Amino acid sequence: MQHPDADGTPRRQFITTQFTTDAPLLRALAQKFVVRLYRVGASAQRIRDVAGLTFDAPATHLGAALAQVRDDLARLPVAGVVLVTDGADTASANTQRDLRTLLLRSDVFIYAIGIDSPGYGNSDPTTLAPTGEEWARIVPAVMDHLGIKQAD
């Protein structure tokens, strides 16, 4: 998340503005679900809010972190996990195949939001660029459509 996006601003800036407790997306999710936030580095660590994000982990272990979150939520009724990521698993020993197997064997649905400007990094070009307000409207509607009652 330290990497600059197409406009030169670090991706962390999007996270720190769009995922505050009073931002539209988290506010909309919190109206329907119990929301738990985690940060990911060598492991997943639960945080109270985006102020707990430090963006200073020397490496990102997405596979280990997802397994840890899955285990942490194992005894709770969970509708899904919303993963906000730039997709960089910089240190995990897991391959994409390993991660897919882990997720397929889990009862937890993972909804990924990729932080990457369209046409930049690994993203395909597109004319659509949803705002935080649009995500706040879209995510709960999709979860309602899928019959998801709670997301942690």
Backbone as ProteinMPNN parsed JSONL, in Angstrom:
{"seq_chain_A": "MQHPDADGTPRRQFITTQFTTDAPLLRALAQKFVVRLYRVGASAQRIRDVAGLTFDAPATHLGAALAQVRDDLARLPVAGVVLVTDGADTASANTQRDLRTLLLRSDVFIYAIGIDSPGYGNSDPTTLAPTGEEWARIVPAVMDHLGIKQAD", "coords_chain_A": {"N_chain_A": [[0.807, -1.201, 0.0], [2.168, 1.096, 0.105], [3.021, 1.811, -2.339], [2.976, 4.134, -5.061], [0.067, 5.241, -6.818], [-1.468, 5.629, -10.073], [-1.816, 8.413, -10.177], [0.199, 9.274, -8.593], [-0.18, 9.438, -5.847], [0.161, 7.707, -2.74], [-1.202, 4.419, -2.299], [-2.131, 3.907, 0.22], [-3.316, 6.24, 1.053], [-5.887, 6.255, -0.052], [-7.07, 4.203, 1.444], [-6.938, 5.247, 4.075], [-8.679, 7.377, 3.888], [-11.098, 6.428, 2.801], [-11.959, 4.374, 4.454], [-12.517, 5.149, 7.036], [-14.336, 5.261, 10.156], [-16.542, 6.891, 9.778], [-16.83, 7.045, 7.067], [-18.606, 6.486, 3.979], [-18.712, 3.708, 3.044], [-17.903, 1.929, 5.215], [-19.721, 2.835, 7.1], [-22.17, 2.116, 5.931], [-21.875, -0.684, 5.845], [-21.671, -1.202, 8.588], [-24.227, -0.638, 9.442], [-25.64, -2.906, 8.882], [-24.088, -5.079, 9.586], [-21.764, -6.682, 11.882], [-18.725, -5.287, 12.076], [-15.36, -6.105, 11.727], [-12.038, -5.113, 11.819], [-8.856, -5.733, 10.352], [-5.3, -5.668, 10.114], [-2.681, -6.467, 7.839], [0.397, -8.062, 7.749], [3.133, -9.719, 8.567], [1.38, -11.336, 9.802], [-2.162, -11.497, 10.526], [-3.62, -8.863, 12.257], [-5.926, -7.733, 14.574], [-7.598, -4.623, 14.501], [-8.889, -1.507, 15.803], [-9.743, 0.662, 14.24], [-9.019, 2.498, 11.167], [-6.897, 4.035, 11.995], [-5.233, 2.322, 13.251], [-3.72, 1.212, 11.303], [-0.494, 0.867, 10.067], [1.118, 0.652, 7.854], [3.73, -0.215, 7.608], [4.789, -2.737, 7.534], [7.326, -5.092, 6.839], [6.86, -7.066, 5.024], [4.21, -8.79, 3.259], [2.044, -11.308, 4.051], [-0.298, -12.732, 2.634], [-1.616, -15.244, 2.391], [-1.139, -16.621, 4.873], [-2.281, -14.736, 6.57], [-4.992, -14.682, 5.753], [-5.717, -17.301, 6.42], [-5.402, -17.135, 9.176], [-7.342, -15.189, 9.88], [-9.625, -16.56, 9.066], [-9.539, -18.698, 10.911], [-9.767, -17.232, 13.293], [-12.361, -16.342, 13.115], [-13.821, -18.628, 13.15], [-15.712, -19.684, 15.007], [-17.817, -17.996, 14.869], [-20.848, -16.601, 13.46], [-20.412, -15.914, 10.257], [-20.751, -13.874, 7.473], [-19.06, -13.072, 5.493], [-15.77, -12.021, 4.425], [-14.358, -8.973, 3.759], [-11.81, -8.142, 1.789], [-9.45, -5.756, 1.426], [-7.061, -4.89, -0.759], [-3.87, -4.47, -2.386], [-3.112, -6.579, -3.687], [-0.589, -7.574, -3.436], [1.272, -10.114, -2.375], [3.903, -10.403, -0.719], [5.639, -12.087, 0.589], [4.717, -14.595, 1.251], [4.763, -18.144, 1.46], [2.889, -19.426, 0.121], [1.382, -20.427, -2.917], [-0.627, -19.167, -5.665], [-2.361, -21.205, -6.231], [-2.339, -22.631, -3.808], [-3.587, -20.737, -2.144], [-6.108, -20.546, -3.353], [-7.041, -23.167, -2.893], [-7.101, -23.154, -0.076], [-9.094, -21.211, 0.363], [-11.302, -22.329, -0.954], [-11.817, -24.52, 0.618], [-12.751, -23.413, 2.87], [-15.412, -22.128, 4.911], [-15.876, -19.512, 4.746], [-16.647, -16.696, 2.875], [-14.735, -14.714, 0.686], [-14.521, -11.409, -0.192], [-13.0, -9.485, -2.397], [-11.535, -6.303, -2.684], [-9.796, -4.619, -4.907], [-7.094, -2.412, -4.753], [-6.092, -0.407, -6.995], [-5.417, 1.619, -9.684], [-7.477, 1.694, -12.584], [-6.062, 0.305, -15.493], [-3.5, 0.628, -14.62], [-0.62, -0.678, -12.993], [-1.48, -3.96, -12.306], [-4.019, -3.898, -13.313], [-6.72, -4.049, -15.658], [-7.5, -1.744, -18.292], [-10.306, 0.48, -17.895], [-13.425, 2.241, -18.149], [-14.868, 2.664, -15.924], [-14.767, 3.794, -12.636], [-15.373, 3.313, -9.553], [-16.479, 5.291, -6.78], [-15.91, 5.873, -3.233], [-18.427, 6.329, -2.121], [-20.038, 5.051, -4.019], [-19.173, 2.392, -3.68], [-20.126, 2.045, -1.111], [-22.833, 1.937, -1.559], [-23.027, -0.199, -3.378], [-21.788, -2.604, -2.26], [-23.354, -3.418, 0.122], [-25.802, -3.897, -1.225], [-25.174, -5.991, -2.977], [-24.498, -7.939, -1.084], [-26.985, -8.219, 0.191], [-28.471, -9.24, -1.957], [-27.193, -11.697, -2.264], [-28.005, -12.897, 0.019], [-26.571, -12.563, 2.338], [-26.149, -12.06, 5.681], [-24.432, -11.128, 7.66], [-21.215, -9.725, 7.998], [-17.882, -10.018, 8.878]], "CA_chain_A": [[0.0, 0.0, 0.0], [3.06, 2.249, 0.052], [3.307, 2.122, -3.741], [2.144, 5.197, -5.624], [-0.868, 4.852, -7.86], [-1.262, 6.327, -11.341], [-1.735, 9.861, -9.977], [1.353, 9.563, -7.751], [-0.47, 9.354, -4.417], [0.269, 6.342, -2.221], [-2.476, 3.713, -2.172], [-2.577, 3.98, 1.616], [-4.145, 7.429, 1.215], [-7.256, 5.843, -0.338], [-7.542, 3.425, 2.585], [-7.113, 6.086, 5.263], [-9.808, 8.291, 3.711], [-12.333, 5.734, 2.444], [-12.333, 3.348, 5.415], [-12.704, 5.667, 8.384], [-15.629, 4.798, 10.676], [-17.632, 7.724, 9.285], [-16.858, 7.003, 5.607], [-19.84, 5.834, 3.526], [-18.674, 2.25, 2.921], [-17.946, 1.296, 6.543], [-20.975, 3.219, 7.755], [-23.226, 1.279, 5.351], [-21.67, -2.057, 6.314], [-21.932, -1.255, 10.03], [-25.668, -0.598, 9.671], [-26.2, -4.246, 8.694], [-23.189, -6.143, 10.009], [-20.716, -6.421, 12.855], [-17.524, -5.124, 11.254], [-14.065, -6.245, 12.399], [-10.948, -4.689, 10.941], [-7.544, -6.343, 10.563], [-4.206, -5.249, 9.24], [-1.916, -7.639, 7.416], [1.838, -7.961, 7.531], [3.571, -11.103, 8.752], [0.17, -12.032, 10.236], [-3.315, -10.606, 10.613], [-3.807, -8.307, 13.6], [-7.178, -7.002, 14.665], [-7.457, -3.203, 14.837], [-10.171, -0.842, 16.096], [-10.113, 1.507, 13.106], [-7.897, 2.669, 10.238], [-5.758, 4.647, 12.687], [-4.361, 1.216, 13.632], [-2.903, 0.797, 10.167], [0.807, 1.532, 10.1], [1.697, 0.562, 6.514], [5.185, -0.344, 7.728], [5.201, -4.145, 7.585], [8.369, -5.338, 5.845], [6.374, -8.027, 4.035], [2.804, -9.127, 3.357], [1.771, -12.743, 3.939], [-1.746, -12.816, 2.472], [-2.103, -16.6, 2.658], [-1.134, -16.861, 6.316], [-3.231, -13.812, 7.202], [-6.352, -15.151, 5.481], [-5.924, -18.505, 7.236], [-5.536, -16.686, 10.564], [-8.657, -14.549, 10.018], [-10.601, -17.658, 8.99], [-9.508, -19.403, 12.196], [-10.246, -16.297, 14.309], [-13.807, -16.2, 12.976], [-14.379, -19.972, 12.972], [-16.837, -19.971, 15.896], [-18.794, -16.915, 14.736], [-21.625, -16.629, 12.212], [-19.75, -14.948, 9.38], [-21.273, -13.822, 6.115], [-17.954, -12.919, 4.569], [-14.637, -11.167, 4.737], [-14.039, -8.028, 2.696], [-10.356, -7.976, 1.761], [-9.012, -4.597, 0.652], [-5.666, -5.226, -0.993], [-3.278, -4.154, -3.678], [-2.83, -7.886, -4.272], [0.822, -7.924, -3.299], [1.671, -11.073, -1.346], [5.336, -10.233, -0.962], [6.516, -12.968, 1.361], [4.09, -15.869, 1.58], [5.235, -19.351, 0.783], [1.742, -19.948, -0.605], [1.179, -20.095, -4.318], [-2.029, -18.839, -5.923], [-3.106, -22.468, -6.132], [-2.503, -22.89, -2.375], [-4.591, -19.811, -1.621], [-7.403, -20.964, -3.89], [-7.432, -24.369, -2.163], [-7.442, -22.705, 1.279], [-10.364, -20.499, 0.342], [-12.368, -23.243, -1.364], [-12.095, -25.431, 1.736], [-13.24, -22.601, 3.975], [-16.817, -21.74, 4.856], [-15.899, -18.052, 4.731], [-16.531, -16.077, 1.562], [-13.815, -13.581, 0.629], [-14.876, -10.415, -1.188], [-11.777, -8.689, -2.542], [-11.556, -4.99, -3.324], [-8.432, -4.323, -5.34], [-6.713, -0.996, -4.765], [-5.215, -0.233, -8.142], [-6.109, 2.415, -10.693], [-7.687, 0.973, -13.841], [-5.04, 0.512, -16.511], [-2.213, 0.855, -13.973], [-0.239, -1.874, -12.249], [-1.985, -5.183, -12.917], [-5.425, -3.74, -13.664], [-7.097, -3.798, -17.05], [-8.118, -0.429, -18.472], [-11.763, 0.536, -17.866], [-13.959, 3.598, -18.006], [-15.545, 2.694, -14.642], [-13.922, 3.977, -11.454], [-16.307, 3.591, -8.458], [-16.05, 6.107, -5.642], [-16.239, 5.282, -1.944], [-19.878, 6.385, -1.969], [-20.617, 3.999, -4.858], [-18.912, 1.113, -3.01], [-21.024, 1.977, 0.046], [-24.143, 1.554, -2.081], [-22.933, -1.455, -4.115], [-21.445, -3.772, -1.437], [-24.513, -3.94, 0.855], [-26.808, -4.406, -2.158], [-24.722, -7.316, -3.424], [-24.62, -8.852, 0.053], [-28.419, -8.5, 0.334], [-28.855, -10.11, -3.075], [-26.651, -13.017, -2.011], [-28.576, -13.409, 1.261], [-25.552, -12.491, 3.383], [-26.713, -11.286, 6.78], [-23.393, -10.576, 8.532], [-19.839, -9.793, 7.503], [-16.885, -9.597, 9.867]], "C_chain_A": [[0.853, 1.268, 0.0], [3.3, 2.705, -1.388], [2.416, 3.251, -4.237], [1.229, 4.638, -6.704], [-0.621, 5.732, -9.084], [-1.11, 7.832, -11.164], [-0.59, 10.269, -9.048], [1.089, 9.503, -6.26], [-0.347, 7.912, -3.94], [-1.11, 5.711, -2.054], [-3.01, 3.772, -0.754], [-3.489, 5.18, 1.841], [-5.614, 7.102, 0.937], [-7.846, 5.118, 0.865], [-7.851, 4.337, 3.77], [-8.24, 7.099, 5.112], [-11.122, 7.557, 3.479], [-12.796, 4.7, 3.467], [-12.32, 3.851, 6.856], [-14.091, 5.225, 8.861], [-16.792, 5.647, 10.188], [-17.687, 7.795, 7.759], [-18.063, 6.186, 5.146], [-19.795, 4.301, 3.486], [-18.758, 1.564, 4.282], [-19.234, 1.632, 7.279], [-22.129, 2.347, 7.246], [-23.091, -0.17, 5.811], [-22.048, -2.192, 7.79], [-23.424, -1.173, 10.356], [-26.289, -1.99, 9.599], [-25.368, -5.353, 9.337], [-22.308, -5.7, 11.167], [-19.416, -6.397, 12.049], [-16.286, -5.256, 12.14], [-12.996, -5.887, 11.387], [-9.654, -5.382, 11.349], [-6.536, -5.617, 9.686], [-3.365, -6.492, 8.956], [-0.468, -7.251, 7.189], [2.346, -9.387, 7.56], [2.406, -11.972, 9.188], [-0.978, -11.031, 10.168], [-3.454, -10.152, 12.063], [-5.084, -7.486, 13.605], [-6.892, -5.577, 15.111], [-8.845, -2.604, 15.067], [-10.664, -0.026, 14.906], [-8.88, 1.725, 12.235], [-6.709, 3.377, 10.857], [-4.768, 3.577, 13.134], [-3.517, 0.673, 12.49], [-1.591, 1.576, 10.173], [1.494, 1.55, 8.739], [3.213, 0.422, 6.552], [5.662, -1.787, 7.822], [6.258, -4.389, 6.508], [7.93, -6.308, 4.757], [4.892, -8.29, 4.283], [2.618, -10.611, 3.092], [0.256, -12.929, 3.82], [-2.292, -14.19, 2.831], [-2.201, -16.892, 4.139], [-2.159, -15.979, 7.016], [-4.666, -14.261, 6.97], [-6.672, -16.404, 6.297], [-6.148, -18.122, 8.695], [-6.9, -16.039, 10.802], [-9.751, -15.612, 9.98], [-10.682, -18.388, 10.326], [-10.072, -18.533, 13.322], [-11.774, -16.215, 14.295], [-14.536, -17.543, 12.943], [-15.614, -20.24, 13.819], [-17.936, -18.905, 15.828], [-19.619, -17.099, 13.463], [-21.102, -15.523, 11.292], [-20.345, -15.022, 7.978], [-20.139, -13.718, 5.111], [-16.872, -12.028, 5.124], [-14.412, -10.271, 3.525], [-12.547, -7.745, 2.803], [-10.026, -6.8, 0.849], [-7.514, -4.745, 0.485], [-5.171, -4.659, -2.316], [-2.838, -5.45, -4.358], [-1.404, -8.352, -4.1], [1.039, -8.841, -2.099], [3.18, -11.176, -1.507], [6.219, -11.253, -0.274], [5.944, -14.355, 1.636], [4.723, -17.008, 0.801], [4.104, -19.959, -0.045], [1.754, -19.519, -2.057], [-0.282, -19.7, -4.503], [-2.892, -20.089, -5.817], [-3.361, -22.822, -4.661], [-3.6, -22.016, -1.778], [-5.987, -20.205, -2.096], [-7.919, -22.194, -3.138], [-7.867, -24.015, -0.745], [-8.831, -22.085, 1.309], [-11.524, -21.41, -0.046], [-12.759, -24.198, -0.239], [-12.652, -24.705, 2.953], [-14.727, -22.33, 3.799], [-16.969, -20.222, 4.775], [-15.731, -17.55, 3.299], [-15.601, -14.874, 1.667], [-14.262, -12.673, -0.511], [-13.687, -9.463, -1.288], [-12.071, -7.371, -3.252], [-10.107, -4.663, -3.641], [-8.18, -2.833, -5.391], [-5.656, -0.833, -5.86], [-5.99, 0.582, -9.17], [-6.296, 1.601, -11.963], [-6.628, 1.33, -14.878], [-3.649, 0.713, -15.946], [-1.871, -0.374, -13.15], [-0.721, -3.107, -12.978], [-3.44, -5.087, -13.333], [-5.612, -3.507, -15.153], [-7.7, -2.407, -17.153], [-9.646, -0.538, -18.444], [-12.193, 1.989, -17.775], [-14.668, 3.765, -16.668], [-14.541, 2.847, -13.505], [-14.831, 4.332, -10.282], [-15.683, 4.427, -7.349], [-16.371, 5.358, -4.348], [-17.738, 5.267, -1.706], [-20.55, 5.299, -2.801], [-20.385, 2.625, -4.244], [-19.859, 0.949, -1.833], [-22.431, 1.567, -0.381], [-24.113, 0.152, -2.685], [-22.746, -2.661, -3.198], [-22.641, -4.274, -0.63], [-25.594, -4.503, -0.068], [-26.433, -5.795, -2.671], [-24.871, -8.324, -2.298], [-26.09, -9.195, 0.311], [-28.875, -9.484, -0.736], [-28.381, -11.552, -2.849], [-27.182, -13.635, -0.71], [-27.598, -13.396, 2.417], [-26.059, -11.544, 4.468], [-25.676, -10.62, 7.662], [-22.043, -10.729, 7.869], [-18.917, -9.278, 8.594], [-15.576, -9.344, 9.173]], "O_chain_A": [[0.327, 2.378, -0.094], [3.725, 3.835, -1.63], [1.241, 3.323, -3.878], [1.576, 3.689, -7.407], [0.342, 6.497, -9.113], [-0.364, 8.469, -11.907], [-0.419, 11.45, -8.746], [2.034, 9.514, -5.472], [-0.715, 6.989, -4.667], [-2.073, 6.395, -1.708], [-4.221, 3.694, -0.547], [-4.346, 5.147, 2.725], [-6.497, 7.62, 1.621], [-8.981, 5.382, 1.262], [-8.904, 4.213, 4.396], [-8.716, 7.634, 6.114], [-12.168, 8.028, 3.925], [-13.914, 4.195, 3.363], [-12.133, 3.069, 7.789], [-14.932, 4.853, 8.042], [-17.929, 5.174, 10.182], [-18.507, 8.531, 7.21], [-18.497, 5.281, 5.859], [-20.773, 3.66, 3.87], [-19.609, 0.696, 4.476], [-19.773, 0.796, 8.004], [-22.963, 1.895, 8.031], [-24.09, -0.813, 6.131], [-22.67, -3.177, 8.191], [-23.841, -1.595, 11.435], [-27.344, -2.231, 10.186], [-25.879, -6.441, 9.602], [-22.125, -4.507, 11.406], [-19.058, -7.388, 11.414], [-16.179, -4.598, 13.175], [-13.05, -6.312, 10.233], [-9.39, -5.59, 12.533], [-6.881, -5.034, 8.658], [-3.348, -7.441, 9.739], [-0.157, -6.258, 6.532], [2.025, -10.18, 6.675], [2.416, -13.186, 8.982], [-0.788, -9.871, 9.801], [-3.411, -10.968, 12.984], [-5.292, -6.64, 12.735], [-6.055, -5.344, 15.983], [-9.847, -3.132, 14.584], [-11.857, -0.021, 14.599], [-7.811, 1.192, 12.533], [-5.612, 3.329, 10.301], [-3.597, 3.876, 13.37], [-2.694, -0.221, 12.688], [-1.59, 2.803, 10.274], [2.366, 2.385, 8.502], [3.905, 0.881, 5.643], [6.821, -2.034, 8.156], [6.095, -3.935, 5.375], [8.545, -6.372, 3.692], [4.382, -8.044, 5.376], [2.992, -11.111, 2.031], [-0.403, -13.251, 4.809], [-3.319, -14.293, 3.502], [-3.236, -17.361, 4.614], [-2.83, -16.422, 7.948], [-5.478, -14.227, 7.895], [-7.783, -16.544, 6.808], [-6.986, -18.716, 9.374], [-7.545, -16.311, 11.814], [-10.693, -15.567, 10.771], [-11.776, -18.666, 10.817], [-10.773, -19.032, 14.203], [-12.401, -16.038, 15.339], [-15.748, -17.582, 12.729], [-16.498, -20.973, 13.374], [-18.869, -18.914, 16.631], [-19.14, -17.688, 12.494], [-21.334, -14.339, 11.537], [-20.43, -16.094, 7.379], [-20.249, -14.225, 3.995], [-17.037, -11.373, 6.153], [-14.289, -10.755, 2.399], [-12.082, -7.177, 3.791], [-10.29, -6.843, -0.352], [-6.772, -4.73, 1.467], [-5.948, -4.405, -3.236], [-2.271, -5.433, -5.45], [-1.046, -9.429, -4.577], [0.995, -8.398, -0.951], [3.674, -11.944, -2.333], [7.424, -11.291, -0.519], [6.634, -15.202, 2.204], [5.152, -16.856, -0.343], [4.325, -20.891, -0.818], [2.096, -18.381, -2.379], [-1.09, -19.879, -3.591], [-4.033, -20.022, -5.36], [-4.456, -23.258, -4.305], [-4.435, -22.489, -1.007], [-6.937, -20.194, -1.313], [-9.096, -22.258, -2.785], [-8.883, -24.516, -0.262], [-9.642, -22.4, 2.18], [-12.623, -21.267, 0.49], [-13.908, -24.632, -0.161], [-12.985, -25.336, 3.956], [-15.237, -22.307, 2.679], [-18.09, -19.714, 4.739], [-14.791, -17.933, 2.602], [-15.675, -14.107, 2.627], [-14.37, -13.111, -1.656], [-13.41, -8.716, -0.35], [-12.757, -7.331, -4.274], [-9.295, -4.457, -2.74], [-8.947, -2.079, -5.991], [-4.473, -1.099, -5.645], [-7.13, 0.24, -9.484], [-5.382, 0.892, -12.384], [-6.336, 2.503, -15.109], [-2.706, 0.946, -16.701], [-2.775, -1.048, -12.657], [-0.407, -3.289, -14.154], [-4.045, -6.104, -13.675], [-4.795, -2.868, -15.816], [-8.339, -1.935, -16.213], [-10.212, -1.527, -18.911], [-11.417, 2.857, -17.374], [-15.036, 4.881, -16.302], [-13.568, 2.097, -13.432], [-15.055, 5.514, -10.02], [-14.504, 4.278, -7.028], [-17.034, 4.321, -4.377], [-18.269, 4.305, -1.151], [-21.52, 4.687, -2.353], [-21.277, 1.777, -4.272], [-20.346, -0.152, -1.576], [-23.138, 0.909, 0.381], [-25.068, -0.609, -2.525], [-23.468, -3.649, -3.335], [-22.932, -5.468, -0.686], [-26.238, -5.494, 0.278], [-27.291, -6.671, -2.783], [-25.322, -9.446, -2.527], [-26.407, -10.344, 0.618], [-29.584, -10.447, -0.443], [-29.078, -12.505, -3.199], [-26.84, -14.771, -0.379], [-27.773, -14.142, 3.381], [-26.357, -10.38, 4.204], [-25.989, -9.648, 8.349], [-21.763, -11.753, 7.248], [-19.157, -8.214, 9.165], [-14.594, -8.978, 9.821]]}, "name": "protein", "num_of_chains": 1, "seq": "MQHPDADGTPRRQFITTQFTTDAPLLRALAQKFVVRLYRVGASAQRIRDVAGLTFDAPATHLGAALAQVRDDLARLPVAGVVLVTDGADTASANTQRDLRTLLLRSDVFIYAIGIDSPGYGNSDPTTLAPTGEEWARIVPAVMDHLGIKQAD"}
